[in-house]
Amino acid sequence: MPTFTLNGNLVYFAGFKNHVGFYATPKGNAAFEQELSAYKQGKGSIQFPLTQPMPLDLIARMVKFRAEENGAKVAKTNKP
């Protein structure tokens, strides 16, 4: 499953017959719960149907959220 990384894993994605699976776990999905309510979800996954335009702005904000989350973890770990 393709994965974007920056200071650790950011998001995963995969293509299926009827949807694109997107995984911004663990906290990425919860942080955008209201905006994601229009999409089918599973444990840690979001399904973006192929019959609808991809919500690229939402996905970009989720990736940015995860990058900031990972950066905060690294900063906390590297504190003297």
N, CA, C and O atoms as CSV, one atom per row, in Angstrom:
chain,resi,resn,atom,element,x,y,z
A,1,MET,N,N,0.859,-1.173,0.000
A,1,MET,CA,C,0.000,0.000,0.000
A,1,MET,C,C,0.903,1.233,0.000
A,1,MET,O,O,1.730,1.390,0.898
A,2,PRO,N,N,0.755,2.096,-0.983
A,2,PRO,CA,C,1.597,3.298,-1.030
A,2,PRO,C,C,1.423,4.144,0.238
A,2,PRO,O,O,0.319,4.307,0.758
A,3,THR,N,N,2.546,4.670,0.708
A,3,THR,CA,C,2.558,5.454,1.940
A,3,THR,C,C,3.398,6.704,1.733
A,3,THR,O,O,4.496,6.639,1.181
A,4,PHE,N,N,2.880,7.838,2.175
A,4,PHE,CA,C,3.676,9.056,2.219
A,4,PHE,C,C,4.251,9.167,3.621
A,4,PHE,O,O,3.544,8.960,4.607
A,5,THR,N,N,5.544,9.495,3.708
A,5,THR,CA,C,6.210,9.594,5.001
A,5,THR,C,C,6.905,10.933,5.160
A,5,THR,O,O,7.377,11.528,4.191
A,6,LEU,N,N,6.958,11.388,6.389
A,6,LEU,CA,C,7.731,12.558,6.792
A,6,LEU,C,C,7.840,12.473,8.302
A,6,LEU,O,O,6.850,12.652,9.010
A,7,ASN,N,N,9.028,12.202,8.794
A,7,ASN,CA,C,9.211,11.966,10.224
A,7,ASN,C,C,8.308,10.825,10.698
A,7,ASN,O,O,7.776,10.866,11.807
A,8,GLY,N,N,8.144,9.822,9.860
A,8,GLY,CA,C,7.249,8.694,10.132
A,8,GLY,C,C,6.145,8.663,9.082
A,8,GLY,O,O,6.111,9.495,8.175
A,9,ASN,N,N,5.247,7.699,9.212
A,9,ASN,CA,C,4.160,7.563,8.252
A,9,ASN,C,C,3.168,8.709,8.388
A,9,ASN,O,O,2.785,9.082,9.497
A,10,LEU,N,N,2.751,9.270,7.238
A,10,LEU,CA,C,1.727,10.324,7.229
A,10,LEU,C,C,0.372,9.734,6.870
A,10,LEU,O,O,-0.531,9.687,7.705
A,11,VAL,N,N,0.232,9.287,5.635
A,11,VAL,CA,C,-1.024,8.736,5.140
A,11,VAL,C,C,-0.736,7.579,4.192
A,11,VAL,O,O,0.336,7.490,3.594
A,12,TYR,N,N,-1.713,6.705,4.072
A,12,TYR,CA,C,-1.669,5.590,3.142
A,12,TYR,C,C,-2.844,5.739,2.191
A,12,TYR,O,O,-3.817,6.428,2.496
A,13,PHE,N,N,-2.750,5.097,1.048
A,13,PHE,CA,C,-3.895,5.088,0.138
A,13,PHE,C,C,-3.845,3.836,-0.723
A,13,PHE,O,O,-2.795,3.216,-0.892
A,14,ALA,N,N,-5.001,3.479,-1.262
A,14,ALA,CA,C,-5.081,2.313,-2.133
A,14,ALA,C,C,-6.283,2.457,-3.046
A,14,ALA,O,O,-7.304,3.020,-2.652
A,15,GLY,N,N,-6.167,1.952,-4.260
A,15,GLY,CA,C,-7.264,1.999,-5.218
A,15,GLY,C,C,-8.059,0.703,-5.200
A,15,GLY,O,O,-7.481,-0.383,-5.152
A,16,PHE,N,N,-9.359,0.809,-5.238
A,16,PHE,CA,C,-10.260,-0.330,-5.268
A,16,PHE,C,C,-11.212,-0.168,-6.446
A,16,PHE,O,O,-11.177,0.848,-7.142
A,17,LYS,N,N,-12.048,-1.150,-6.668
A,17,LYS,CA,C,-12.955,-1.142,-7.819
A,17,LYS,C,C,-13.880,0.067,-7.823
A,17,LYS,O,O,-14.106,0.662,-8.877
A,18,ASN,N,N,-14.423,0.443,-6.662
A,18,ASN,CA,C,-15.420,1.509,-6.591
A,18,ASN,C,C,-15.002,2.727,-5.775
A,18,ASN,O,O,-15.750,3.701,-5.683
A,19,HIS,N,N,-13.816,2.677,-5.187
A,19,HIS,CA,C,-13.401,3.790,-4.331
A,19,HIS,C,C,-11.885,3.839,-4.185
A,19,HIS,O,O,-11.170,2.906,-4.551
A,20,VAL,N,N,-11.423,4.952,-3.641
A,20,VAL,CA,C,-10.032,5.086,-3.206
A,20,VAL,C,C,-10.060,5.041,-1.700
A,20,VAL,O,O,-10.758,5.829,-1.062
A,21,GLY,N,N,-9.301,4.120,-1.123
A,21,GLY,CA,C,-9.181,4.047,0.332
A,21,GLY,C,C,-8.091,5.004,0.785
A,21,GLY,O,O,-7.008,5.050,0.202
A,22,PHE,N,N,-8.387,5.762,1.823
A,22,PHE,CA,C,-7.435,6.754,2.338
A,22,PHE,C,C,-7.344,6.556,3.841
A,22,PHE,O,O,-8.360,6.402,4.519
A,23,TYR,N,N,-6.129,6.561,4.353
A,23,TYR,CA,C,-5.885,6.244,5.757
A,23,TYR,C,C,-4.972,7.312,6.351
A,23,TYR,O,O,-3.793,7.385,6.007
A,24,ALA,N,N,-5.507,8.130,7.230
A,24,ALA,CA,C,-4.727,9.194,7.884
A,24,ALA,C,C,-4.716,8.945,9.386
A,24,ALA,O,O,-4.801,9.881,10.180
A,25,THR,N,N,-4.613,7.719,9.756
A,25,THR,CA,C,-4.750,7.310,11.150
A,25,THR,C,C,-3.495,7.615,11.936
A,25,THR,O,O,-2.439,7.811,11.334
A,26,PRO,N,N,-3.563,7.665,13.257
A,26,PRO,CA,C,-4.773,7.444,14.040
A,26,PRO,C,C,-5.620,8.699,14.245
A,26,PRO,O,O,-6.849,8.624,14.258
A,27,LYS,N,N,-4.977,9.833,14.402
A,27,LYS,CA,C,-5.723,11.039,14.775
A,27,LYS,C,C,-6.223,11.846,13.588
A,27,LYS,O,O,-7.100,12.695,13.746
A,28,GLY,N,N,-5.689,11.600,12.421
A,28,GLY,CA,C,-6.075,12.366,11.241
A,28,GLY,C,C,-7.552,12.259,10.915
A,28,GLY,O,O,-8.190,13.256,10.577
A,29,ASN,N,N,-8.096,11.062,11.014
A,29,ASN,CA,C,-9.517,10.885,10.730
A,29,ASN,C,C,-10.371,11.582,11.781
A,29,ASN,O,O,-11.354,12.237,11.437
A,30,ALA,N,N,-10.019,11.454,13.034
A,30,ALA,CA,C,-10.800,12.046,14.127
A,30,ALA,C,C,-10.803,13.569,14.045
A,30,ALA,O,O,-11.819,14.198,14.341
A,31,ALA,N,N,-9.702,14.162,13.653
A,31,ALA,CA,C,-9.596,15.621,13.592
A,31,ALA,C,C,-10.507,16.224,12.517
A,31,ALA,O,O,-10.859,17.401,12.588
A,32,PHE,N,N,-10.882,15.425,11.536
A,32,PHE,CA,C,-11.713,15.906,10.429
A,32,PHE,C,C,-13.047,15.159,10.381
A,32,PHE,O,O,-13.656,15.020,9.320
A,33,GLU,N,N,-13.480,14.694,11.521
A,33,GLU,CA,C,-14.674,13.851,11.625
A,33,GLU,C,C,-15.903,14.449,10.947
A,33,GLU,O,O,-16.602,13.754,10.209
A,34,GLN,N,N,-16.170,15.718,11.187
A,34,GLN,CA,C,-17.366,16.349,10.617
A,34,GLN,C,C,-17.297,16.377,9.087
A,34,GLN,O,O,-18.273,16.047,8.413
A,35,GLU,N,N,-16.157,16.767,8.551
A,35,GLU,CA,C,-16.021,16.851,7.090
A,35,GLU,C,C,-16.033,15.482,6.421
A,35,GLU,O,O,-16.415,15.351,5.259
A,36,LEU,N,N,-15.614,14.472,7.159
A,36,LEU,CA,C,-15.565,13.125,6.610
A,36,LEU,C,C,-16.885,12.375,6.758
A,36,LEU,O,O,-17.028,11.264,6.248
A,37,SER,N,N,-17.840,12.969,7.445
A,37,SER,CA,C,-19.107,12.277,7.715
A,37,SER,C,C,-19.878,11.931,6.435
A,37,SER,O,O,-20.737,11.050,6.460
A,38,ALA,N,N,-19.593,12.595,5.342
A,38,ALA,CA,C,-20.272,12.319,4.075
A,38,ALA,C,C,-19.738,11.064,3.381
A,38,ALA,O,O,-20.312,10.608,2.392
A,39,TYR,N,N,-18.644,10.507,3.896
A,39,TYR,CA,C,-17.996,9.373,3.249
A,39,TYR,C,C,-18.102,8.123,4.101
A,39,TYR,O,O,-18.129,8.189,5.330
A,40,LYS,N,N,-18.162,6.979,3.426
A,40,LYS,CA,C,-18.159,5.698,4.120
A,40,LYS,C,C,-16.806,5.539,4.803
A,40,LYS,O,O,-15.759,5.835,4.227
A,41,GLN,N,N,-16.855,5.063,6.047
A,41,GLN,CA,C,-15.628,4.903,6.814
A,41,GLN,C,C,-15.612,3.535,7.479
A,41,GLN,O,O,-16.654,2.948,7.770
A,42,GLY,N,N,-14.418,3.054,7.707
A,42,GLY,CA,C,-14.196,1.831,8.454
A,42,GLY,C,C,-13.234,2.145,9.566
A,42,GLY,O,O,-12.961,3.312,9.850
A,43,LYS,N,N,-12.723,1.123,10.193
A,43,LYS,CA,C,-11.770,1.342,11.281
A,43,LYS,C,C,-10.486,1.953,10.707
A,43,LYS,O,O,-9.639,1.249,10.157
A,44,GLY,N,N,-10.364,3.260,10.847
A,44,GLY,CA,C,-9.174,3.959,10.375
A,44,GLY,C,C,-9.142,4.253,8.886
A,44,GLY,O,O,-8.139,4.759,8.382
A,45,SER,N,N,-10.217,3.948,8.169
A,45,SER,CA,C,-10.202,4.167,6.725
A,45,SER,C,C,-11.341,5.075,6.289
A,45,SER,O,O,-12.362,5.201,6.966
A,46,ILE,N,N,-11.137,5.695,5.151
A,46,ILE,CA,C,-12.146,6.536,4.517
A,46,ILE,C,C,-12.253,6.045,3.080
A,46,ILE,O,O,-11.243,5.738,2.447
A,47,GLN,N,N,-13.474,5.973,2.569
A,47,GLN,CA,C,-13.669,5.554,1.188
A,47,GLN,C,C,-14.177,6.731,0.371
A,47,GLN,O,O,-15.277,7.234,0.602
A,48,PHE,N,N,-13.365,7.163,-0.585
A,48,PHE,CA,C,-13.758,8.213,-1.503
A,48,PHE,C,C,-14.257,7.535,-2.780
A,48,PHE,O,O,-13.463,6.943,-3.510
A,49,PRO,N,N,-15.572,7.614,-3.063
A,49,PRO,CA,C,-16.126,6.932,-4.230
A,49,PRO,C,C,-15.555,7.482,-5.537
A,49,PRO,O,O,-15.308,8.680,-5.669
A,50,LEU,N,N,-15.355,6.594,-6.483
A,50,LEU,CA,C,-14.837,6.999,-7.791
A,50,LEU,C,C,-15.862,7.783,-8.596
A,50,LEU,O,O,-15.513,8.427,-9.586
A,51,THR,N,N,-17.119,7.735,-8.183
A,51,THR,CA,C,-18.185,8.446,-8.898
A,51,THR,C,C,-18.285,9.910,-8.498
A,51,THR,O,O,-19.101,10.647,-9.051
A,52,GLN,N,N,-17.464,10.339,-7.544
A,52,GLN,CA,C,-17.475,11.728,-7.080
A,52,GLN,C,C,-16.070,12.313,-7.221
A,52,GLN,O,O,-15.085,11.575,-7.196
A,53,PRO,N,N,-15.973,13.631,-7.367
A,53,PRO,CA,C,-14.643,14.255,-7.392
A,53,PRO,C,C,-13.920,14.027,-6.066
A,53,PRO,O,O,-14.535,14.053,-5.000
A,54,MET,N,N,-12.635,13.808,-6.142
A,54,MET,CA,C,-11.834,13.636,-4.924
A,54,MET,C,C,-11.794,14.966,-4.173
A,54,MET,O,O,-11.611,16.012,-4.796
A,55,PRO,N,N,-11.960,14.950,-2.860
A,55,PRO,CA,C,-11.909,16.179,-2.064
A,55,PRO,C,C,-10.441,16.571,-1.804
A,55,PRO,O,O,-9.938,16.420,-0.690
A,56,LEU,N,N,-9.783,17.066,-2.825
A,56,LEU,CA,C,-8.341,17.314,-2.755
A,56,LEU,C,C,-7.970,18.317,-1.674
A,56,LEU,O,O,-6.936,18.155,-1.025
A,57,ASP,N,N,-8.780,19.348,-1.461
A,57,ASP,CA,C,-8.488,20.320,-0.406
A,57,ASP,C,C,-8.517,19.645,0.966
A,57,ASP,O,O,-7.638,19.882,1.795
A,58,LEU,N,N,-9.507,18.821,1.202
A,58,LEU,CA,C,-9.614,18.101,2.471
A,58,LEU,C,C,-8.430,17.161,2.650
A,58,LEU,O,O,-7.834,17.107,3.726
A,59,ILE,N,N,-8.092,16.429,1.613
A,59,ILE,CA,C,-6.952,15.507,1.699
A,59,ILE,C,C,-5.674,16.277,1.995
A,59,ILE,O,O,-4.874,15.840,2.823
A,60,ALA,N,N,-5.462,17.412,1.339
A,60,ALA,CA,C,-4.267,18.227,1.582
A,60,ALA,C,C,-4.209,18.698,3.035
A,60,ALA,O,O,-3.147,18.676,3.658
A,61,ARG,N,N,-5.351,19.123,3.569
A,61,ARG,CA,C,-5.374,19.580,4.970
A,61,ARG,C,C,-5.116,18.423,5.936
A,61,ARG,O,O,-4.492,18.614,6.980
A,62,MET,N,N,-5.587,17.239,5.597
A,62,MET,CA,C,-5.343,16.071,6.443
A,62,MET,C,C,-3.861,15.693,6.433
A,62,MET,O,O,-3.292,15.355,7.472
A,63,VAL,N,N,-3.247,15.752,5.259
A,63,VAL,CA,C,-1.816,15.446,5.164
A,63,VAL,C,C,-1.012,16.483,5.948
A,63,VAL,O,O,-0.073,16.126,6.659
A,64,LYS,N,N,-1.371,17.756,5.825
A,64,LYS,CA,C,-0.680,18.811,6.575
A,64,LYS,C,C,-0.835,18.585,8.080
A,64,LYS,O,O,0.125,18.738,8.835
A,65,PHE,N,N,-2.040,18.221,8.513
A,65,PHE,CA,C,-2.278,17.925,9.928
A,65,PHE,C,C,-1.361,16.804,10.409
A,65,PHE,O,O,-0.747,16.908,11.470
A,66,ARG,N,N,-1.272,15.728,9.619
A,66,ARG,CA,C,-0.429,14.595,10.003
A,66,ARG,C,C,1.046,14.998,10.003
A,66,ARG,O,O,1.799,14.549,10.867
A,67,ALA,N,N,1.478,15.840,9.049
A,67,ALA,CA,C,2.872,16.286,9.015
A,67,ALA,C,C,3.199,17.098,10.265
A,67,ALA,O,O,4.264,16.930,10.859
A,68,GLU,N,N,2.286,17.973,10.658
A,68,GLU,CA,C,2.495,18.767,11.872
A,68,GLU,C,C,2.496,17.873,13.105
A,68,GLU,O,O,3.279,18.092,14.030
A,69,GLU,N,N,1.635,16.878,13.125
A,69,GLU,CA,C,1.580,15.935,14.244
A,69,GLU,C,C,2.897,15.165,14.366
A,69,GLU,O,O,3.441,15.025,15.462
A,70,ASN,N,N,3.403,14.670,13.242
A,70,ASN,CA,C,4.681,13.960,13.258
A,70,ASN,C,C,5.822,14.886,13.631
A,70,ASN,O,O,6.724,14.483,14.366
A,71,GLY,N,N,5.806,16.112,13.146
A,71,GLY,CA,C,6.850,17.073,13.488
A,71,GLY,C,C,6.869,17.382,14.978
A,71,GLY,O,O,7.939,17.531,15.569
A,72,ALA,N,N,5.701,17.478,15.584
A,72,ALA,CA,C,5.626,17.728,17.027
A,72,ALA,C,C,6.204,16.564,17.820
A,72,ALA,O,O,6.851,16.763,18.849
A,73,LYS,N,N,5.969,15.352,17.339
A,73,LYS,CA,C,6.537,14.172,18.010
A,73,LYS,C,C,8.057,14.193,17.961
A,73,LYS,O,O,8.730,13.889,18.946
A,74,VAL,N,N,8.590,14.560,16.791
A,74,VAL,CA,C,10.048,14.610,16.625
A,74,VAL,C,C,10.622,15.706,17.516
A,74,VAL,O,O,11.642,15.499,18.173
A,75,ALA,N,N,9.970,16.877,17.543
A,75,ALA,CA,C,10.460,17.981,18.371
A,75,ALA,C,C,10.449,17.590,19.847
A,75,ALA,O,O,11.370,17.930,20.590
A,76,LYS,N,N,9.426,16.891,20.262
A,76,LYS,CA,C,9.323,16.463,21.662
A,76,LYS,C,C,10.418,15.447,21.996
A,76,LYS,O,O,11.002,15.486,23.078
A,77,THR,N,N,10.686,14.545,21.063
A,77,THR,CA,C,11.714,13.526,21.260
A,77,THR,C,C,13.109,14.130,21.316
A,77,THR,O,O,13.970,13.647,22.051
A,78,ASN,N,N,13.335,15.190,20.536
A,78,ASN,CA,C,14.661,15.808,20.445
A,78,ASN,C,C,14.895,16.893,21.484
A,78,ASN,O,O,15.927,17.562,21.441
A,79,LYS,N,N,13.970,17.088,22.414
A,79,LYS,CA,C,14.182,18.091,23.459
A,79,LYS,C,C,15.330,17.657,24.369
A,79,LYS,O,O,15.450,16.482,24.716
A,80,PRO,N,N,16.170,18.620,24.751
A,80,PRO,CA,C,17.288,18.277,25.656
A,80,PRO,C,C,16.834,17.989,27.059
A,80,PRO,O,O,17.655,17.689,27.925
